[in-house]
Amino acid sequence: MEPQTASQVDTATLDAIQLMLRDLHTRHEEIRHKAAFRGCTSELLSLQQELVDYLLRKKSALMGQQQNGSTAPNYNSFI
């Protein structure tokens, strides 16, 4: 079995980041219902946005891009 090259690892990581971003962008009604019941909807959405921001920064770093001070889109703005 050959060791993975850096580009293979980066590609796998980028794929995983894309999948996680897609999952974070999906409405999970059961989790939202539980958050509403427990009174932590705004905290859930805030945490979700923090995770999206982190993943977008990590994705940019892996792709060799630099953020130029612009803010990332708010993925919870559609809610």
Phi and psi in degrees as GROMACS dihedral restraints (atoms count N, CA, C in turn):
[ dihedral_restraints ]
;  ai    aj    ak    al  type     phi  dphi    fc
    3     4     5     6     1   -83.7    20    10
    4     5     6     7     1   143.2    20    10
    6     7     8     9     1   -66.8    20    10
    7     8     9    10     1   148.8    20    10
    9    10    11    12     1   -74.3    20    10
   10    11    12    13     1   142.2    20    10
   12    13    14    15     1   -81.0    20    10
   13    14    15    16     1   165.4    20    10
   15    16    17    18     1   -59.6    20    10
   16    17    18    19     1   -39.1    20    10
   18    19    20    21     1   -68.6    20    10
   19    20    21    22     1   -33.5    20    10
   21    22    23    24     1   -66.5    20    10
   22    23    24    25     1   -40.8    20    10
   24    25    26    27     1   -65.9    20    10
   25    26    27    28     1   -44.2    20    10
   27    28    29    30     1   -61.0    20    10
   28    29    30    31     1   -42.4    20    10
   30    31    32    33     1   -63.1    20    10
   31    32    33    34     1   -44.0    20    10
   33    34    35    36     1   -63.8    20    10
   34    35    36    37     1   -40.5    20    10
   36    37    38    39     1   -66.1    20    10
   37    38    39    40     1   -42.5    20    10
   39    40    41    42     1   -62.5    20    10
   40    41    42    43     1   -40.7    20    10
   42    43    44    45     1   -61.4    20    10
   43    44    45    46     1   -43.8    20    10
   45    46    47    48     1   -64.8    20    10
   46    47    48    49     1   -39.9    20    10
   48    49    50    51     1   -63.0    20    10
   49    50    51    52     1   -44.6    20    10
   51    52    53    54     1   -60.0    20    10
   52    53    54    55     1   -42.5    20    10
   54    55    56    57     1   -64.4    20    10
   55    56    57    58     1   -41.6    20    10
   57    58    59    60     1   -67.1    20    10
   58    59    60    61     1   -40.5    20    10
   60    61    62    63     1   -61.4    20    10
   61    62    63    64     1   -41.5    20    10
   63    64    65    66     1   -62.2    20    10
   64    65    66    67     1   -41.7    20    10
   66    67    68    69     1   -65.1    20    10
   67    68    69    70     1   -42.0    20    10
   69    70    71    72     1   -67.2    20    10
   70    71    72    73     1   -23.8    20    10
   72    73    74    75     1   -88.3    20    10
   73    74    75    76     1    -5.8    20    10
   75    76    77    78     1   -87.8    20    10
   76    77    78    79     1   137.1    20    10
   78    79    80    81     1   -74.7    20    10
   79    80    81    82     1   120.9    20    10
   81    82    83    84     1  -108.1    20    10
   82    83    84    85     1    94.0    20    10
   84    85    86    87     1   -60.6    20    10
   85    86    87    88     1   -38.0    20    10
   87    88    89    90     1   -63.7    20    10
   88    89    90    91     1   -44.0    20    10
   90    91    92    93     1   -67.5    20    10
   91    92    93    94     1   -41.3    20    10
   93    94    95    96     1   -62.5    20    10
   94    95    96    97     1   -39.4    20    10
   96    97    98    99     1   -63.6    20    10
   97    98    99   100     1   -44.7    20    10
   99   100   101   102     1   -62.7    20    10
  100   101   102   103     1   -40.1    20    10
  102   103   104   105     1   -64.2    20    10
  103   104   105   106     1   -42.2    20    10
  105   106   107   108     1   -63.8    20    10
  106   107   108   109     1   -41.8    20    10
  108   109   110   111     1   -63.5    20    10
  109   110   111   112     1   -37.8    20    10
  111   112   113   114     1   -87.1    20    10
  112   113   114   115     1    -5.9    20    10
  114   115   116   117     1    76.1    20    10
  115   116   117   118     1    30.9    20    10
  117   118   119   120     1  -127.0    20    10
  118   119   120   121     1    32.4    20    10
  120   121   122   123     1   -61.9    20    10
  121   122   123   124     1   -47.0    20    10
  123   124   125   126     1   -65.4    20    10
  124   125   126   127     1   -36.4    20    10
  126   127   128   129     1   -66.5    20    10
  127   128   129   130     1   -39.0    20    10
  129   130   131   132     1   -62.3    20    10
  130   131   132   133     1   -46.7    20    10
  132   133   134   135     1   -66.8    20    10
  133   134   135   136     1   -36.5    20    10
  135   136   137   138     1   -64.7    20    10
  136   137   138   139     1   -44.7    20    10
  138   139   140   141     1   -64.2    20    10
  139   140   141   142     1   -40.4    20    10
  141   142   143   144     1   -59.5    20    10
  142   143   144   145     1   -44.1    20    10
  144   145   146   147     1   -65.5    20    10
  145   146   147   148     1   -39.1    20    10
  147   148   149   150     1   -60.2    20    10
  148   149   150   151     1   -42.5    20    10
  150   151   152   153     1   -65.2    20    10
  151   152   153   154     1   -42.2    20    10
  153   154   155   156     1   -61.5    20    10
  154   155   156   157     1   -46.9    20    10
  156   157   158   159     1   -59.0    20    10
  157   158   159   160     1   -44.7    20    10
  159   160   161   162     1   -61.0    20    10
  160   161   162   163     1   -46.5    20    10
  162   163   164   165     1   -65.7    20    10
  163   164   165   166     1   -37.1    20    10
  165   166   167   168     1   -67.0    20    10
  166   167   168   169     1   -38.4    20    10
  168   169   170   171     1   -64.6    20    10
  169   170   171   172     1   -43.6    20    10
  171   172   173   174     1   -63.8    20    10
  172   173   174   175     1   -42.2    20    10
  174   175   176   177     1   -61.3    20    10
  175   176   177   178     1   -45.6    20    10
  177   178   179   180     1   -61.0    20    10
  178   179   180   181     1   -42.5    20    10
  180   181   182   183     1   -63.1    20    10
  181   182   183   184     1   -41.8    20    10
  183   184   185   186     1   -67.7    20    10
  184   185   186   187     1   -30.9    20    10
  186   187   188   189     1   -87.1    20    10
  187   188   189   190     1    -0.2    20    10
  189   190   191   192     1    77.4    20    10
  190   191   192   193     1    20.2    20    10
  192   193   194   195     1   -98.5    20    10
  193   194   195   196     1   153.4    20    10
  195   196   197   198     1  -115.4    20    10
  196   197   198   199     1   139.4    20    10
  198   199   200   201     1   -77.3    20    10
  199   200   201   202     1   132.5    20    10
  201   202   203   204     1   -98.2    20    10
  202   203   204   205     1    34.1    20    10
  204   205   206   207     1    85.9    20    10
  205   206   207   208     1    -8.2    20    10
  207   208   209   210     1   -76.4    20    10
  208   209   210   211     1   148.7    20    10
  210   211   212   213     1   -85.0    20    10
  211   212   213   214     1   145.9    20    10
  213   214   215   216     1   -72.9    20    10
  214   215   216   217     1   154.2    20    10
  216   217   218   219     1   -63.8    20    10
  217   218   219   220     1   148.5    20    10
  219   220   221   222     1   -86.8    20    10
  220   221   222   223     1   109.6    20    10
  222   223   224   225     1   -74.9    20    10
  223   224   225   226     1    -9.2    20    10
  225   226   227   228     1   -96.8    20    10
  226   227   228   229     1     1.8    20    10
  228   229   230   231     1   -67.3    20    10
  229   230   231   232     1   -22.1    20    10
  231   232   233   234     1   -81.8    20    10
  232   233   234   235     1    -5.3    20    10
